[in-house]
């Protein structure tokens, strides 16, 4: 599988948002992201999410068969927080034509337990995704050698 990282920029002439391919990496083994464990494994292998000293937030954009279209780093925060907004998430999802997405972030403390803010933000994003007609498959929090899937713990429908 080829993992492609994207970013968005403003077009100089039109001041429109455009999608820019940043880099791509080959990653063997996973073709679909239909289990939290496959997502966790890929993020540890490729992005070293279980060893980062600061909180990062990514989205995986998926097609209708849950094949990866692209990965975006949404935010790079401090040792205990990172900001994400629905507008920024859905801009990226719509630009690459995704039918579904997964939110992934790490907890540098090593404890993957979902905070009150994590749960609140996930509920807000799930409401927005239903309005947009784009499936929020999961929100995965990566800790030190472990993860929490908000879908598995019943925080996503």
C-alpha positions in Angstrom: 0.0 0.0 0.0 1.1 3.6 -0.7 0.5 6.1 2.1 0.3 9.6 0.8 0.6 12.6 3.0 -1.2 15.8 1.9 -1.4 19.4 3.1 -3.5 22.2 2.0 -2.3 25.6 0.9 -3.8 28.8 -0.5 -3.4 29.4 -4.2 -1.5 32.7 -4.6 -3.6 34.1 -7.4 -7.1 33.1 -6.4 -6.7 32.7 -2.6 -8.5 29.3 -3.0 -7.7 26.3 -0.9 -5.8 23.6 -2.9 -4.6 20.1 -2.1 -0.8 19.5 -2.3 0.8 16.1 -2.2 3.6 16.3 0.4 5.2 12.8 0.2 4.3 9.1 -0.2 5.6 6.0 1.5 5.2 2.3 0.7 3.7 0.4 3.6 3.2 -3.4 3.2 0.4 -5.5 4.6 -2.6 -3.3 5.2 -5.1 -2.6 2.3 -8.1 -1.5 4.4 -8.5 0.3 7.6 -11.4 -1.6 9.0 -10.0 -2.4 12.5 -8.5 -0.1 15.1 -5.5 -2.5 15.5 -4.5 -2.1 11.9 -4.7 1.7 12.2 -2.8 1.6 15.4 -0.1 -0.6 13.9 0.4 1.7 10.8 0.6 4.8 12.9 3.2 3.3 15.2 5.2 1.9 12.2 5.1 4.9 9.9 4.6 8.0 12.2 6.0 6.6 15.5 2.9 7.9 17.2 3.5 5.9 20.3 6.8 7.7 20.9 6.2 11.3 20.1 6.8 13.9 22.9 4.0 16.2 21.7 0.4 15.6 20.8 -0.3 15.1 17.1 -3.7 14.7 15.4 -4.1 13.1 12.0 -7.0 12.1 9.8 -7.1 9.1 7.5 -9.3 9.8 4.5 -10.9 6.6 3.1 -12.9 5.6 0.1 -16.2 3.6 0.3 -14.3 0.3 0.7 -12.2 1.8 3.5 -9.1 2.0 1.3 -6.7 4.8 2.2 -6.9 7.9 0.0 -4.6 10.1 2.1 -3.3 11.1 5.5 -3.3 14.7 6.9 -1.6 15.9 10.0 -4.2 18.3 11.4 -2.4 19.6 14.4 0.8 19.4 16.3 0.3 20.6 19.8 1.9 20.6 23.2 2.6 17.8 25.6 -1.1 17.5 26.6 -3.3 19.2 24.1 -3.9 19.8 20.4 -6.6 21.9 18.7 -8.8 20.5 15.9 -11.8 22.1 14.2 -14.6 20.5 12.1 -14.0 23.1 9.4 -10.3 22.1 9.0 -11.2 18.4 9.0 -14.0 18.5 6.5 -12.1 20.9 4.1 -9.4 18.1 3.8 -11.9 15.3 3.5 -13.9 17.1 0.8 -10.8 18.1 -1.2 -9.6 14.5 -1.5 -13.2 13.1 -2.1 -13.3 10.8 0.9 -16.4 8.8 1.8 -15.2 8.0 5.4 -12.5 9.1 7.8 -10.7 8.1 11.0 -9.3 10.6 13.5 -6.1 9.5 15.2 -4.1 11.2 17.9 -1.5 10.3 20.4 -1.2 10.9 24.2 2.5 11.6 25.0 1.8 10.6 28.6 1.5 7.1 27.3 -2.1 6.7 28.7 -4.5 6.2 25.8 -7.6 6.8 28.0 -10.0 9.3 26.3 -10.3 12.7 28.0 -13.6 14.6 28.5 -12.4 16.9 25.6 -11.6 13.9 23.4 -15.1 12.5 23.9 -16.8 15.9 23.4 -14.9 16.6 20.2 -15.7 13.1 18.8 -19.4 13.6 19.5 -19.3 17.0 17.7 -17.5 15.5 14.7 -19.9 12.6 14.5 -22.9 15.0 14.3 -21.1 17.0 11.6 -20.2 13.9 9.7 -23.8 12.7 9.6 -24.9 16.1 8.2 -22.1 15.9 5.6 -22.9 12.3 4.7 -19.3 11.3 5.4 -18.8 8.4 7.8 -16.6 8.9 11.0 -15.4 5.3 11.3 -13.4 5.8 14.6 -11.3 8.0 16.8 -8.2 6.2 17.9 -6.0 7.4 20.8 -2.5 6.0 20.8 -0.5 5.6 24.0 2.7 3.8 24.9 2.2 0.3 23.4 -1.6 0.4 23.5 -4.6 2.3 22.1 -8.2 3.2 22.8 -10.8 3.1 20.1 -13.8 5.3 20.8 -15.9 3.1 18.6 -14.9 -0.1 20.6 -15.7 1.6 23.9 -19.1 2.6 22.6 -18.6 6.4 22.1 -19.4 6.2 18.4 -22.5 4.8 16.8 
